[in-house]
């Protein structure tokens, strides 16, 4: 009991710490709004990442004097360039002279590595104490769920110290802010991302031994408190933050965001979407932000009509993949508690995991489509949206192996008929113009699909998907010298599109997944 009180106290301290950090819109006020709405930067992430050349308060005072004086004509773009250091232009020349893709990836770890950060007044960057790998392109900071897939590649490359440094950085973020934010920027603090920390611990334990589970037990417990905040006081049929209690008292989780304003990095886009929707703006912003927490920003998974962004309802969705990841976190905490000799706590967390597994089976398995899908708490029905998110149970469920093998055969047939294409598996079946829908495929979705199928006995299909994806990666690399964030898997000759920004190269999780799948495909 005393330990729980301490954890709750630390969580409250972290929340207060996070709330004391001002985001760019709070620091710069009207200046921030004017810049983001002006269009002087094509990428709305540019200005939030700028570093002031002098005291931010002085910059704001200067701006207000100018903008409020009708006799002064000035250039907003020139004002920004005079008062701010713009972030480095994303390198799009990751194309290298190496013709060997694995040598290219090995060299990229150096290109994508950032050293430990220093605090810079007025910067949105949250300093990290250890070196880390960024995804690439416009993504100049660490990202939560990206990093797990990147770390798969670091492990295969023998970059064990960098892998451990990544885990240490995430533990530091949990200790400092109470959770792992979307990325290490102040404007990402109001949300997290798919909770892969437990799987990162598995990766590190494979290198350093099982003592890793005990070493990071406090951070796993704190992350769990973040996701489960409010579960003890919820009434049936209600939701609070990231927790949902269904009418039968089942506890599951959803994506959320603690802010109800437009995202800093997509400020103008969010405002325009909210206006177009003619819905409550705060409600719209929360749904958009919650989708950003999911990592799938944006996908037809979150759209009530499966087509148009203005119908987004992310916080009404219980995502199957999120709940599988929290199931894994519960299991890892149970394992670590048992290692410390705390059998009671271990049994408690294992029971929580077992209840969650049963709930996922009850609410997310669809016998109609033979696939795991999301559940809508507004309609009280499964969404029946077929995406690779439905493969997470096959990766992570630890009980009923024969039953999971049976379901995997059924799910494999559904996947082969609907999602499998020339270059791998689709992010979704709908063509919406959003980047997490057809015709796009993404490295993390290939990895989870292949892992789940291989683990549950569908090895031939797993190898087929792995072969198609890695072949696509090699073909695009041979043509461009680059590894991309996402790919068009229906027509490999086209660049993947959709979303709020141009295609990025680098690319952390593509590199990691390519190396991991090559291990599966290697001759035994």
Phi, psi and omega in degrees: 000317180299321179296320180296319179299317179298316180298318179296318178299316179297321179297317178297318178300319180294320179298315178298318179300315180294321183291337180282348180273125182274137176274162183306324181293328178284326181288316190254351173053238184299323179301315180299312180301315183295318180295313184292331180272346187285329183085013179292337173246124180298322179262116184290353176280345186298306185294318177301338180266359179292153177246126181292144178275347177211185182307123181304324180297323179292322177298316180297316179300315180299318182295314182296324177298318182288309187290335180270000179254107183294347181275353182256124173259131183211165179257119178298320180298316179294323178299317180294316181295329180286326189255353184225147167273118179286147178298153179304140177296127181305129179289124176251017182249039177290352175302130184241173181281343181292133177271345180273122186294325181289324175294323176301314180296318179302317179291330181293331179303324178289319180297321185271356182279138173242141178281171179303148189266156170250145177293129178240117181306131178085353180276147177279351183289132173269113186298141176245143187279346184233155177300153183207167180254131175262160180295319182127167178062229182288350182269092191264006186227175178285146175235142190297290189285333173308319191296327179300314183289327172297318182294333173302320178287322177301320179297314180294331180275359182076016180273062189291324180293320178295320177302312180295322178298323178297315179297318179298321178295318179292323175297320177299317179298318178297315181296326185274320187242356178088354178196172174265114179290165176316314176202171183274067173227147179300325183283357174260358188292337184282357179214166175248210173210176181313126190283085180268007184302319180299322179288329173297322178296320175302316180299314181292322179296327178295337180265318189251352179105167188291346177300340178302324181299317179289320182301323183254015176302315180302320181289322177297320179293320179293320177298320179298319178299323178299310183289332185259009182305125177096355186294333184281344183243011180279139172272152178304138180083009182241164178225149175215126184047242187262008184247139177235132172249114179285170188295339177267016179076007174295133178257122173223180187235160179223168172275153189202177171207139185278001179247152178238027175252171176298145178299138180303316188278352177222043191301304182294319180301316181293319179298316180294321178295317180297318179296315181298326184288335185060024177257174175302125187296315181300320178297316179298314181299321180294319178297317179297316180294320178298322176296324176294324177295327180292340187085340181264067181249100008233165185216152175296346174306326189262001187256128184294332177259005180062014184226311193248132183300331182294349178261016184300140180213048188307318185287353174271357186254130168267106185280134181295320183292318178303314184289331173294320179293323177288327171302315179296320178298317178299318179296318180293322177295318177301317180296315181295320179297320178297322179295332178276354181092004181268082184295323182297313179294321179299314180295323180298314181289325177294322176296321176298318179297317180296321178294322180293319178301314180298321180293321178297316177299318184291315189261341187246340176279127179250113177287345178289316182253358181054056181198152171280136183221178179277168180235134183261120183279351175277313181272345183060039179218154170299147180284336184058024175275122183268114177217165177297349174302332179289357179268349182301320178302325181290336177280324198242337182295133186254355180243169177054055183300323180293320179296317180293327176295320177298312179296324180296324178296317180292314180296325179298321178293318178298314181298316182298322182284330191245319187257335186284126180228187185305321187254008182137213181253141178291152172291330180193168185273339185274148172252098189247350189088355175273151189284342178261036175224178178301143010262024189273149170233150185230144182305312183298328181287326175295315184299311182294324178294312180296315180302310183298316180294315181297317183293329185256023169095356180266060190290323180295316178294322178300315180293324178300312181295315180299319180295315181297318182291312181293326175296318176300314178302315181293320181295316179293322178297318180297326182278325188241342186076017185229157169246129192255162179295320182211164185223149168279112185264358175269318176232098187293348178278351181257151175278139178297143182230199181084166177089191190258000182209165180287163178301138181249146177243165182163294325234126191322299187284334175294317178301312184296316182291322178303312181294321181294319180289331177297328177296317178299322185275350182295143178302136181278000000 
